[in-house]
Amino acid sequence: MELSEHIKTANVEDVTLRRPFHPALRGTLCVTSHHLLFSDGKDEASWQLLILLKNIDAIEKSVEILFGYPRAVGSSGTITIKCKDLLVLQLEIPGMEECLNIASSIEALSSLESVTEMYPFFYRPSHLTLSGPWGLSSMEQYYKQTERLWDRWRISTVNSDYSVCLSYPSAVIVPREVDDDMLIRSARFRQGGRFPVLSYCHHRNGMVIMRSSQPLTGANKKSCKEDELLLRAVIDGSKLGYIIDLRSAQQAQQARMTGGGFESKSCYSDWKRFHRHHERGKVVQESLIKLVEACSDPSHSVDRWLSKLENSKWLSHVHSALCTAGLVVECVERDGHSVLVHGSEGTDNTLLVSSLAQLILDPASRTVTGFLCLLEREWIQAGHPFQQRCAHSAYSHARLKQECPSFLLLLDCVWQVWRQFPLALEFSEALLLRLAQEVYASNYGTFLCNSEQERCAAGVKENTHCLFQSLLRPDIEEQYLNPLYEPTDLVIWPSVHPQSLQLWTGLFLRWTEYAQNMEEAREEVWSIVKEHREQAGPDRTNNMLSTHCDTLTPFENLMDELTIL
Amino acid sequence: MEHIRTPKVENVHMIDRLTPRKSTVGTLYLSSTHTIFVENSEARKETWVLHSLVYNVERLPTNPSGSPLLIRCKNFHVYRLLIPQEKDCLDVLASLTRLSRPECYGELFCFSFNPNLDKELREKAWGFIDLKAEFSRMGIPSNLWHVTAANHEYRLCETYPSELFVPKSAFPAVIVGSAKFRSRGRLPVLSYFHRDTSASICRSSQPLSGFSARSTDDEQMLHAIMKSNPVSELMYVVDTRPKLNAMANRATGKGYENEDHYTNIKLQFVGIENIHVMRSSQQKLVDVGELPAPSMSDFLWGLENSGWLKHIKAVLDAGVFIAKAVAEDGVSVLVHCSDGWDRTAQACSLASVLLDPYYRTIKGLMVLIEKDWVSFGHKFSHRYAHLDGDPKEVSPVMDQFLECVWQLMQQFPCAFEFNERFLIQLHTHIYSCQYGNFIGNCQKERRDLRLQERTHSLWPHLWENRAEYTNPLYRTDHSQTQGVLKPLTTAYCFKFWKGMYGHADKSVASHQSPADCLNAVREESQQLEEELIAHQERLAQLKEKKTSGGRKKTNKLSERVRRPIPIESKLSSPLDYFTATRSEKHSPSFTLPLELAAPPKNGDPDDLSTCSDFESGVADLSSHSSSAGDDTKDPDSDEAVKSNT
């Protein structure tokens, strides 16, 4: 079925559009294969509204018969469109039939599941070419750039045809002394074949963060010699490593009944295991739904609001993620031992914790490029199933399948760190907001599919543009810079006391007046900093407390000129 | 001095609750005014705690390592000490308990505090805030309002200032009659005049109306107030109490205005709870902050259960209602509660902050507090327990006002000239009794205590240090700065004030501060500017030497318009800016050793790693709150398997 066949009515005139911050507009509504367009006809060249149909999470229609309405049919309908970026807008459409047609077209087109029919495969802006590099860095490049890995670690291409682990990238970093056969055996012992691989090597002491899925010990307490050897090779003679299991001890026990399990003390004698309970899947998705629901009703009393905020548990998830990331950092940085992180599948909370720990530990991941590379390595290449997790957002009434806002949770945690260390990250809240939007609906192919293997099969790299590449173009990147950035090599320990964590108003109250005043404040910060930079000369951007010699150079030149006179 | 049982205790541990690793050992000294802890470390860091700031002292059960002592301060700082000998601990406890509860005004710190100012300067300092000038700044038209001498020598109302603004059309007999019909003689008088609409905010106490009483004088007084706004035929009476409370008061011969007796008034209740409800609400809030290892749910539940933010919203709602009536409807408002010195002060001053950009400046907020709170007889000494007295009189009325201003600052980051630090400093000094401004309960009492001769004024001290209290985002020509503020009062706009209540432990230092950073940027910009000018001058001189008709190339550079920066804050370099404020810390007689008064810390890179809640040391790896219990069970053992399946 062609996409266009879903469109029952392509154009409707005399539609009224209502949305936050804007007066109601009257104009023409238009549905195309991938977009919903609205124009008031005054300015032919520009659309007043252009939203990706993929961005539409839920659509509600109410049809009412109006007496004395000028149209012959004497009826009209209102469609409420709720987007995945939390924007809500209303369209008043004259004519009941048109209204229903528009609604059903949107419903059909916004829930397409075939990857190659999605907009990134059709997005062809004139300033981008498909021949450019896709992605920022491959695992091989990462290895080449990270000299501290060369001694004890190697790149393995055992998964080059994705046969060992369907969700892993084709190349992974593993201990040098472990050969590919051992990896294959270890993979058989881990859920989904996700054997332990290197996620991060700490620049200060060479300790590493590994990640994997749960071992398949099962009820019979199976063990796997190769998996044990692999982990022994990770700590390389040091007598201690930490396993952070992202489930409670009881859950880990129960997992054995379904074939999963945990690393037992008898088999992994050098490893000490901690259990940290993290909610996953549906529970987290429901938290998001409850939170957004609470935020969208401004009539709540303070008590009711706080009770709803508490009840959503969203901040509790943020809290646990930061706590566990902090624990990992403490193991690596303060205690000086390597860590293995895993939950059950190793594709959600595992990635959340390992990437947060890196942000806290590693100054390199706090720049714009570094952060995007981190996301690429730890989320996209590492096989977070974006397509399944982000199929629906907070408004959808569809029955939940595999949805879970793990990535949104990561962005929220990063925002909490950014708020506590406003000077330590090179990027600003705007980048996090942009990513929160792109992950659900995008012109770019970056967040398509569930793994490298699927992306390969669908030809994503050949046929779509890369979001990260485009974010790093100098003119674009500027929008996402933190004006107050001052690089620091230190570990930025976030406070995880509940009173230090806040609701991410920039995201959850994005479409309220509250966010508008904040925007003004941000502009003011920029203008102060820009003025300062102008004053201080173009070369000195961030280093505020340094000497003023650069500023003085122009004067020395002037002096020279004068002496020539 | 006779209350000090032991002046010095050695080997005392100062315990850091969140990060026990960072606890320090030192010597504890008790002076007549301060508790001083000096670290044994090389830095010999000193911590000074003013006795009058101590809220209570609690001794916990003695354990093998010593006797723990908890000092809780009125600014919500908590100090945990571990004293080796139980006897010493008991002595310190007894001494501090007595010292922190002065029995008469003469014992207060402000009477012994001497910052080495000569007499003349001190007198000048007391004149820093001039309320007469403030009323003339408001632009009150003299044909409609005037100062009445009715309260000369506090004859009419003991708790009002001696000079009162009343409608010119109100005859002396009406004024006296109205005062007689109002609780404690607190008659309706002008608090704020809004030039743009000619509407005014007046304040009073509740009328003595009971179930049926009326006073034609009071009715005429209100009519006169309404008439003083020539364009309006209506007036609001805002009773800031919940309606039920107001009705209950009628049984005791008080109550509220009967709309049938007064011409064209509209009565509105806004429902701010009484001081007792607020006191217990704040206590619950503070308890939330002291929870040992709260989960997110514990915290949010505690926050909800305290009801604190609900009360903050009620106070702000009252201010918003009044400001809207005055600015948008152009209608004058009379505000009262029971006595007209707590909720009335909150509502009037908040409305003024919303209405008039002047009150959002550093000087303006000082003026506002002096006017609506100090002069109109807010009972500072009772509410903030300056003396050992009736605990039922104590209530965080001013805390709530300051917090409402803070909540507004969160919504309008560019609208206020001052920063959070300023509000917290004000809060501390309202309790500290270091300066004479907030001693006593009304103007008459302060006059009788001869405070101006015997104590110092806080305002000039804050003004001198205003560079530290300036919000870098404030600009007089910014859209948020101008006109009337229209805040949202949706529930989600109200946040927990971490800077105020998050200080249960002294170590929870602020993380990186963007404001400090921006201030530093501005300081440096200004300093570069100065250098620029200096160089230009030098260039000009050189040019003159070389040729008389040299090119005027440099002028272009000086034409760059600079944003005004307080002139007094001329600092030689940003680094000096830090050291300058830091050195002040070493003269504790002048500034309280407060964490928040501490200088910006971004010059010191180590600070980053010192502010973690995580720093519980490796030994504590298992103690993180999320699921601490799980670690002790090792699911490997077969027993565990059995018990769990």
Interface residues (C-beta under 8 A of the other chain):
Chain A: S248 A249 Q250 A252 Q253 Q254 M257 F262 S264 K265 S266 F274 H275 R276 H277 C295 P298 H300 S301 V302 D303 R304 W305 L306 S307 L309 E310 K313 L315 S316 V318 H319 S320 C323 T324 G326 L327 V329 E330 C331 R334 D335 Q420 F421 P422 L423 A424 L484 E486 T488 L490 V491 I492 W493 P494 S495 V496 H497 P498 Q499 S500 L501 Q502 L503 T505 L509 T512 E513 Y514 N517 M518 E520 A521 E524 V525 I528 V529 E531 H532 E534 Q535 A536 M544 L545 H548 T551 L552 F555 L558 M559 L562 T563 L565
Chain B: L18 G289 P294 S295 M296 S297 D298 F299 L300 W301 L303 E304 G307 L309 K310 K313 Q411 F412 P413 C414 P472 L473 R475 H478 S479 Q480 L488 T490 A491 Y492 C493 F494 K495 F496 K498 Y501 G502 V508 H511 Q512 S513 P514 C517 L518 A520 V521 R522 E524 S525 L528 E529 E531 L532 H535 L539 L542 K543 K546 T547 G550 K553 T554 R560 R563 P574 L575 N602 G603 P605 L608 S609 C611 S612 D613 F614 E615 G617 V618 L621 S622 H624 S625 S626 S627 D630 D631 K633 D634 P635 D636 A640 V641 N644 T645
